[in-house]
Amino acid sequence: MLFLIVTFILCLPLVLFALSNTEVVRLGLWPTGYGIEVHLSIAILVAMAIAFLLGALVVWVSELAQRRRARRAERTVRLLEAQIEELKARTTPPLSLPPGA
């Protein structure tokens, strides 16, 4: 229920923005004569969505190197922990017989 309330609160400004910007604008692609007419609010919201997705892509690509380093470090930690366990097993003192046996 909380999710729906938060979603409603976040979507309300978008709906109000779309309702208050109903003018029609022409969007054209410069080197060609291609163009479409859309509502101003739709044009702005689509541009914002594209910018958000491009920004998310840039962040995701920039974090690939960090993820690779983290995986390499985890692999090294596992290898070192295995070596520690092996050394502990090798250095355990032999069991001595109880006195009088």
N, C-alpha and C positions, 0 to 999 in steps of 0.2 A: 504494500500500500504506500509506503514511504517513497518507493521508486516512482510510482505514478504521480505523486504530489510533486516531487522534484522535477520530473519530466514536464509536467504541466507548467510549472513555474518557469522553466527554461524555454519552453516552446511559446509561451504567451507573447514575449517580446517579438519573436519572429513573425507570428501571426499579425500582431499589431503593425509591424513594419510593412508586411505585405499588403495589408488593407489600406495603409496610409499612402503608399506609393503605387498608384494604379496607372500612372501615365505610361503610354506606349512609346518605346524608343526603338530606333533602328540600329542594329548591330551589323556592321559590315566587315568583311575580310578585305584588307586594303588592296593587295595586288589583283584581286579578282573583283568582279562586280557582284559577288554573292553577298547577300545580306538578309537578315530576318528581323521581323518586328516582334518584340517581346515586352512584357510589362517591366518597368524599371526595377521593381522589387525582385522579380525572378532573375533578372540579369545580375543584380548585385549579389543575391544569395548564391547563385551558381558560381560566380567568380570567387566568393569567399570560400565555398566548399572546395573548389579546385586548388586555391592557395593553401588551404588547410591540408589537403591530401599531399600536395607537393612538399610542404614543410615536414609532414610526417615521414615521407619517403627520404628526405635529406637526413633527418635524425636517425632513421633506421639504418641507412647506409653508413653513416658516420659511426654508429655503434658496432658495426660488424667486427672491426679490428679489436675492440674491447672484449667482445664476446669470445673471439678466437683466443686472446690472451688468457681470459678466465678459464676456458676449457683446458688450455695447455697447463695452467697453474694447477687446476684440479687433478689432471693426469699426473703431474709431478708429485703432488701431495700423496696421491694413492700409492705411487711407486715408492716414495720415501717411507710411508707408513708400513708397507709390506716389507721393506728392508729392515725397519726397526723391529717388527715382529719376528723376522727371521733371526736377527741378532739376539733378541731376547731368548728365543728358543734355543739357540746355540750356547748361550752363556748361563743357562739355568744350572745350578749346582746339582750334581748327581745325588740321588737319594741315598742317604746313609742307612745302614742297618741299625736297628735299635741295639743298645748295649746289651750284652749277654746273649745275643743270638748266635 
